[in-house]
Amino acid sequence: MKILRVTSLGYEGGGAENGMVLLQPVLESMGHTVKVLAGDERPELPHFNDYSFKAFSKTPGFLKPLFGCFYPASYRALKKVLAEYQPDLVQLHTMSQVSPSVLFLLRAYPTVVTIHGSEDFTEGLLLWAFPLHFFTEGKVGKEHLTFVGWLHYLYHRYINGKVYRLGFRNVDTFIALSRYMQTELKKEGIPATYIPNATRLFSPVPINTQLSTLIYVGRIEKIKGIQYVIQAIQLLRETHPEVQLRIAGSGAYRKDLEQLVRVLGLEEAVTFLGYQTREQLYEQYKTATALVVPSVWPEPFGKVGIEAMSVGRPVIASDVGGIGEWLSDGETGYLVPPADPQVLAEKIRLLLGDKAQLVRMSEKAATHALQFSIEEHAARVLAVYEETITRHQGMCS
């Protein structure tokens, strides 16, 4: 099977791109050919795409409303790739820099759209796709939209979103990577097939119950809630002065968090690791007691939790979005309300104070993670590909 995958970014800017990178060699090992078309943003970073189009971010500001609906660069690039590569199936991933224009080229091709999270066309999650400066006081909600934020909301809701819906007539199958996302899409009239998200699992390592080290892994953004973990660390120091927090990742919010650490006097307890390779992350997980996922936004899935559990590390995470689908409260970790450092500190204290329970959770976490392997995911995705091609051919005959 010849598969063409189309996405906004050709580098690993987040979980969507990471998932594409992990899945490709598995599909190729099964005898399939996979090519990727993506934007050429951030050329200084390693890219995984085979074909490129001019990044949407390079578009002059006055043209962005027009190109957001019909982007000539991605349209022309896909038209050329379709003629040269002649794929058996096209799969679309993140669409913000691709624009809905490419959908109108795909009527003759079996087409799958994987929805990873908030996109320009997801009405219920649209606000979470906006930068925080579109809101007053950084609070996400229509009541907090600035004037510029309202302009963007109206544009995506009533213009750009409508073009997407027209283009979706050429889509055969939608994929949701969590039950949460499947439910959200159903509310908007988008019937999606559920395939649980996955990652390439690490090998489990026995947990060291003498350590009191927490780790956060991911983008450093305000909506990720890292500030609440730092506040929880301050509360924990009263009973566990040895507790440590390591923060792995990069992002614009780092300076604010560093300032918070200084204000709270936690310089010796909190370490910023910066970007970590997969191999470096594995080493970090090995010496960690637990992973924290303190998001305040509705995480569509939260794949880092699966990584940590595969090593045998419990997870303490906000009960938002799709996190509860892979984290069993009291079994493989704890679910906590978002933006509540007091409860977060209590659960961390509970985990650190019961060594036997910590070992049990570690063992259950490693076993539970097995169902989210990239190999299992590839088999499910391939089955959807084959069903999509058969259904498309039946409709065209």
C-alpha positions as CSV (number, residue, x, y, z in Angstrom):
1,M,0.0,0.0,0.0
2,K,1.2,3.5,-0.9
3,I,0.3,5.9,1.9
4,L,0.6,9.7,1.7
5,R,0.5,11.6,5.0
6,V,-0.1,15.3,5.1
7,T,0.5,17.6,8.1
8,S,1.4,21.1,9.1
9,L,4.9,20.6,10.6
10,G,7.7,18.5,9.2
11,Y,9.6,18.4,12.5
12,E,8.6,17.0,15.9
13,G,6.8,20.0,17.3
14,G,4.5,18.0,19.5
15,G,2.7,14.7,20.1
16,A,1.0,14.5,16.6
17,E,4.4,14.7,14.8
18,N,6.0,12.3,17.3
19,G,3.3,9.8,16.7
20,M,3.8,10.0,12.9
21,V,7.5,9.5,13.3
22,L,7.0,6.5,15.5
23,L,4.4,4.8,13.4
24,Q,6.1,5.2,10.0
25,P,8.9,2.5,10.4
26,V,6.3,0.1,11.8
27,L,4.1,0.5,8.7
28,E,7.1,0.2,6.5
29,S,8.2,-3.0,8.2
30,M,4.8,-4.4,7.3
31,G,5.6,-3.8,3.6
32,H,3.9,-0.5,3.0
33,T,5.4,2.7,1.5
34,V,4.9,5.9,3.4
35,K,5.6,9.5,2.2
36,V,5.0,12.7,4.1
37,L,4.0,16.2,2.8
38,A,4.5,19.1,5.4
39,G,5.3,22.7,5.7
40,D,9.0,23.9,5.6
41,E,8.8,25.9,8.9
42,R,11.9,25.8,11.2
43,P,14.4,24.5,8.6
44,E,17.2,24.5,11.2
45,L,15.5,21.5,12.9
46,P,15.6,17.9,11.7
47,H,12.6,17.2,9.4
48,F,10.9,13.9,8.6
49,N,8.9,14.9,5.5
50,D,9.6,13.8,1.9
51,Y,7.8,16.7,0.3
52,S,7.4,20.3,1.4
53,F,5.3,23.4,0.9
54,K,6.0,27.0,2.0
55,A,5.2,27.4,5.7
56,F,1.9,29.2,6.3
57,S,3.7,31.3,8.9
58,K,5.6,33.1,6.2
59,T,2.3,34.4,4.7
60,P,1.9,38.2,4.9
61,G,-0.6,39.1,7.7
62,F,-3.2,40.7,5.3
63,L,-3.4,37.5,3.3
64,K,-3.7,35.1,6.2
65,P,-7.6,35.2,6.4
66,L,-7.8,34.3,2.7
67,F,-5.0,31.7,2.8
68,G,-6.5,30.2,6.0
69,C,-9.3,29.0,3.8
70,F,-7.4,28.4,0.6
71,Y,-3.7,28.2,0.8
72,P,-2.1,28.1,-2.7
73,A,1.3,26.7,-1.5
74,S,-0.2,23.5,0.1
75,Y,-2.8,23.1,-2.6
76,R,-0.2,23.2,-5.4
77,A,2.2,21.0,-3.5
78,L,-0.4,18.3,-2.8
79,K,-1.7,18.4,-6.4
80,K,1.9,17.7,-7.7
81,V,2.6,15.0,-5.1
82,L,-0.7,13.2,-5.9
83,A,0.2,13.1,-9.6
84,E,3.8,11.9,-9.0
85,Y,3.3,9.5,-6.1
86,Q,-0.2,8.3,-6.9
87,P,-1.0,7.0,-3.3
88,D,-3.5,4.3,-2.5
89,L,-4.6,6.3,0.6
90,V,-4.2,9.9,1.9
91,Q,-4.1,10.6,5.6
92,L,-4.4,14.1,7.0
93,H,-3.1,15.1,10.4
94,T,-2.7,18.6,11.8
95,M,-4.4,21.0,9.4
96,S,-3.8,24.6,10.7
97,Q,-1.0,25.4,8.2
98,V,-2.3,23.1,5.5
99,S,-5.8,24.8,5.2
100,P,-9.0,23.1,4.1
101,S,-8.2,23.8,0.4
102,V,-6.3,20.4,0.1
103,L,-9.5,18.5,0.9
104,F,-11.0,19.5,-2.5
105,L,-8.2,17.6,-4.3
106,L,-9.1,14.3,-2.6
107,R,-12.4,13.2,-4.0
108,A,-10.8,10.4,-6.0
109,Y,-8.6,9.2,-3.2
110,P,-9.5,7.1,-0.1
111,T,-9.0,9.7,2.6
112,V,-8.5,9.6,6.4
113,V,-8.3,12.5,8.8
114,T,-6.8,11.9,12.2
115,I,-7.9,14.6,14.7
116,H,-5.2,14.9,17.4
117,G,-6.8,17.7,19.4
118,S,-8.1,21.3,19.0
119,E,-8.1,22.3,15.4
120,D,-9.5,25.3,13.4
121,F,-12.7,23.3,12.7
122,T,-13.3,21.7,16.2
123,E,-16.0,24.0,17.4
124,G,-16.1,22.8,21.0
125,L,-12.3,22.9,21.4
126,L,-11.6,25.9,19.1
127,L,-10.6,28.2,22.0
128,W,-7.9,25.9,23.1
129,A,-6.3,26.3,19.7
130,F,-5.8,30.0,20.3
131,P,-2.7,31.6,22.0
132,L,-3.2,32.8,25.5
133,H,-2.8,36.5,24.5
134,F,-6.2,36.2,22.8
135,F,-7.7,36.1,26.3
136,T,-7.7,38.6,29.1
137,E,-5.6,37.5,32.1
138,G,-4.7,34.4,30.2
139,K,-8.0,32.7,31.1
140,V,-9.5,30.5,28.3
141,G,-13.2,31.2,27.7
142,K,-15.4,33.2,25.3
143,E,-16.1,35.7,28.1
144,H,-12.3,36.4,28.3
145,L,-11.7,36.9,24.6
146,T,-10.0,40.1,23.6
147,F,-11.2,42.1,20.6
148,V,-8.6,40.4,18.4
149,G,-9.5,37.1,19.9
150,W,-13.2,37.6,19.0
151,L,-12.2,38.4,15.4
152,H,-10.3,35.1,15.2
153,Y,-13.1,33.2,16.9
154,L,-15.8,34.6,14.5
155,Y,-13.5,33.9,11.5
156,H,-12.8,30.3,12.4
157,R,-16.4,29.6,13.6
158,Y,-18.3,31.0,10.7
159,I,-15.9,31.3,7.7
160,N,-12.9,29.0,7.9
161,G,-14.8,26.3,9.7
162,K,-17.6,26.2,7.1
163,V,-15.0,25.7,4.3
164,Y,-13.6,22.7,6.3
165,R,-17.1,21.2,6.5
166,L,-17.5,21.5,2.7
167,G,-14.1,19.8,2.2
168,F,-15.0,17.0,4.7
169,R,-17.4,15.7,2.1
170,N,-14.3,14.1,0.5
171,V,-13.2,12.4,3.7
172,D,-14.0,8.8,4.1
173,T,-12.9,8.2,7.7
174,F,-12.1,10.3,10.7
175,I,-10.0,8.9,13.5
176,A,-10.1,10.0,17.2
177,L,-7.2,8.9,19.4
178,S,-9.3,8.9,22.6
179,R,-12.9,8.3,23.6
180,Y,-13.0,11.9,24.9
181,M,-12.1,13.2,21.4
182,Q,-14.6,10.8,19.8
183,T,-17.4,12.2,22.0
184,E,-16.4,15.8,21.4
185,L,-16.4,15.2,17.6
186,K,-19.8,13.4,17.8
187,K,-21.3,16.5,19.3
188,E,-20.2,18.4,16.2
189,G,-21.6,15.8,13.8
190,I,-18.3,14.2,12.9
191,P,-18.5,10.4,13.3
192,A,-15.0,9.3,14.2
193,T,-13.5,5.8,14.6
194,Y,-11.7,5.4,17.9
195,I,-8.1,4.1,17.9
196,P,-6.3,4.6,21.2
197,N,-3.2,6.6,21.0
198,A,0.1,4.9,21.4
199,T,3.9,5.2,21.6
200,R,7.0,3.2,21.4
201,L,7.3,1.7,24.9
202,F,10.4,1.7,27.0
203,S,11.6,-1.4,28.9
204,P,10.5,-1.5,32.6
205,V,13.0,-0.8,35.3
206,P,12.5,-1.6,39.0
207,I,11.5,1.5,41.0
208,N,13.9,2.9,43.6
209,T,11.6,3.6,46.6
210,Q,14.3,5.6,48.4
211,L,14.0,8.4,45.9
212,S,11.5,11.3,46.0
213,T,11.9,12.6,42.5
214,L,9.0,13.8,40.3
215,I,9.3,14.6,36.6
216,Y,7.3,16.6,34.2
217,V,7.7,16.0,30.4
218,G,6.3,18.2,27.7
219,R,5.9,21.7,26.3
220,I,6.4,24.4,28.9
221,E,3.2,26.4,28.5
222,K,0.8,27.9,31.0
223,I,-2.0,25.6,30.1
224,K,0.2,22.6,31.0
225,G,-0.2,23.6,34.7
226,I,3.4,23.2,35.7
227,Q,3.1,26.2,38.0
228,Y,0.7,24.1,40.2
229,V,3.3,21.4,40.6
230,I,5.9,23.9,41.7
231,Q,3.4,25.3,44.3
232,A,2.8,21.7,45.4
233,I,6.5,21.1,45.9
234,Q,6.6,24.1,48.3
235,L,3.8,22.5,50.3
236,L,5.5,19.1,50.2
237,R,8.8,20.5,51.6
238,E,7.2,20.7,55.0
239,T,7.1,16.9,55.3
240,H,9.4,15.8,52.5
241,P,12.3,18.3,52.4
242,E,14.2,15.9,50.1
243,V,11.5,16.0,47.3
244,Q,12.8,17.0,43.8
245,L,11.1,18.1,40.6
246,R,12.7,17.8,37.2
247,I,11.1,19.7,34.3
248,A,11.9,18.3,30.8
249,G,10.9,20.3,27.8
250,S,11.0,23.8,26.3
251,G,8.7,26.6,25.8
252,A,8.0,30.3,26.3
253,Y,6.6,29.9,29.8
254,R,9.9,28.7,31.2
255,K,11.0,32.2,32.3
256,D,7.8,32.7,34.3
257,L,8.3,29.3,36.0
258,E,11.9,30.1,36.8
259,Q,10.8,33.3,38.4
260,L,8.2,31.4,40.4
261,V,10.9,29.0,41.6
262,R,13.0,31.9,42.8
263,V,10.1,33.6,44.6
264,L,9.2,30.4,46.4
265,G,12.9,29.7,47.2
266,L,12.9,26.3,45.5
267,E,16.1,26.7,43.5
268,E,17.5,23.5,45.1
269,A,14.4,21.5,44.6
270,V,13.4,22.3,41.0
271,T,15.6,21.6,37.9
272,F,14.9,22.7,34.4
273,L,16.4,20.0,32.0
274,G,15.5,21.7,28.7
275,Y,14.7,19.6,25.6
276,Q,15.5,15.9,26.1
277,T,16.0,13.2,23.4
278,R,14.1,10.0,23.7
279,E,17.2,8.3,25.1
280,Q,17.7,11.0,27.6
281,L,14.1,10.8,28.7
282,Y,14.5,7.1,29.3
283,E,17.3,7.8,31.7
284,Q,15.2,10.4,33.5
285,Y,12.3,8.1,33.9
286,K,14.6,5.4,35.3
287,T,15.5,7.6,38.3
288,A,12.1,9.2,38.8
289,T,9.5,8.2,41.4
290,A,6.5,9.4,39.4
291,L,5.5,11.5,36.4
292,V,3.2,14.5,36.9
293,V,0.8,15.6,34.2
294,P,-0.8,18.7,35.7
295,S,-2.6,20.1,32.6
296,V,-5.5,22.6,33.0
297,W,-6.7,22.2,29.4
298,P,-8.5,19.1,28.2
299,E,-5.6,16.9,27.0
300,P,-6.9,14.8,24.1
301,F,-4.8,11.9,25.5
302,G,-1.5,12.6,27.2
303,K,1.0,10.2,25.6
304,V,3.9,10.9,28.0
305,G,1.9,9.1,30.7
306,I,2.1,5.9,28.7
307,E,5.9,6.3,28.3
308,A,6.4,6.7,32.0
309,M,4.1,3.8,32.9
310,S,6.0,1.6,30.4
311,V,9.1,2.1,32.6
312,G,7.1,1.3,35.6
313,R,6.4,4.8,36.9
314,P,3.1,5.8,38.4
315,V,1.5,9.0,37.1
316,I,-0.3,11.7,39.0
317,A,-2.4,13.7,36.5
318,S,-5.2,16.1,36.2
319,D,-8.6,14.5,35.5
320,V,-9.2,16.3,32.2
321,G,-9.8,15.3,28.6
322,G,-8.8,11.7,27.8
323,I,-6.3,11.2,30.6
324,G,-8.7,9.0,32.6
325,E,-8.8,6.5,29.8
326,W,-5.3,5.3,30.4
327,L,-4.7,6.3,34.1
328,S,-6.5,4.0,36.6
329,D,-7.0,6.1,39.7
330,G,-5.5,4.3,42.8
331,E,-4.1,1.6,40.6
332,T,-1.5,3.0,38.2
333,G,-1.4,6.5,39.8
334,Y,-3.8,9.2,40.9
335,L,-6.2,11.5,39.2
336,V,-6.5,15.0,40.7
337,P,-8.6,18.1,39.9
338,P,-6.8,20.6,37.7
339,A,-5.2,23.8,39.2
340,D,-5.3,22.5,42.8
341,P,-1.7,22.4,44.3
342,Q,-3.1,21.3,47.7
343,V,-4.7,18.1,46.4
344,L,-1.7,17.5,44.1
345,A,0.6,17.7,47.1
346,E,-1.6,15.4,49.1
347,K,-1.5,12.7,46.4
348,I,2.2,13.0,46.0
349,R,2.6,12.7,49.8
350,L,0.4,9.6,49.8
351,L,2.5,8.0,47.0
352,L,5.8,8.8,48.7
353,G,4.6,7.7,52.1
354,D,3.6,4.1,51.2
355,K,6.6,2.2,49.7
356,A,4.6,-1.0,49.3
357,Q,1.9,0.8,47.4
358,L,4.5,2.5,45.3
359,V,5.9,-0.8,44.2
360,R,2.5,-2.2,43.4
361,M,1.6,0.8,41.3
362,S,4.9,0.6,39.5
363,E,4.3,-3.0,38.5
364,K,0.6,-2.4,37.4
365,A,1.7,0.7,35.4
366,A,4.2,-1.3,33.4
367,T,1.7,-4.0,32.6
368,H,-1.1,-1.6,31.8
369,A,1.0,0.3,29.3
370,L,1.5,-2.7,27.1
371,Q,-2.0,-2.2,25.5
372,F,-0.8,1.2,24.1
373,S,2.2,-0.1,22.1
374,I,2.9,1.4,18.7
375,E,2.7,-2.1,17.2
376,E,-0.8,-2.6,18.5
377,H,-1.7,0.9,17.2
378,A,-0.2,0.2,13.7
379,A,-2.4,-3.0,13.4
380,R,-5.5,-1.0,14.2
381,V,-4.6,1.9,11.9
382,L,-3.9,-0.5,9.0
383,A,-7.3,-2.2,9.5
384,V,-8.9,1.2,9.2
385,Y,-6.9,2.0,6.1
386,E,-8.0,-1.3,4.4
387,E,-11.7,-0.7,5.4
388,T,-11.5,2.8,4.1
389,I,-10.1,1.8,0.7
390,T,-12.7,-0.9,0.3
391,R,-15.6,1.4,1.2
392,H,-14.3,4.2,-1.1
393,Q,-13.9,1.8,-4.0
394,G,-17.5,0.5,-3.4
395,M,-18.8,4.1,-3.5
396,C,-17.0,4.9,-6.7
397,S,-18.0,1.7,-8.6
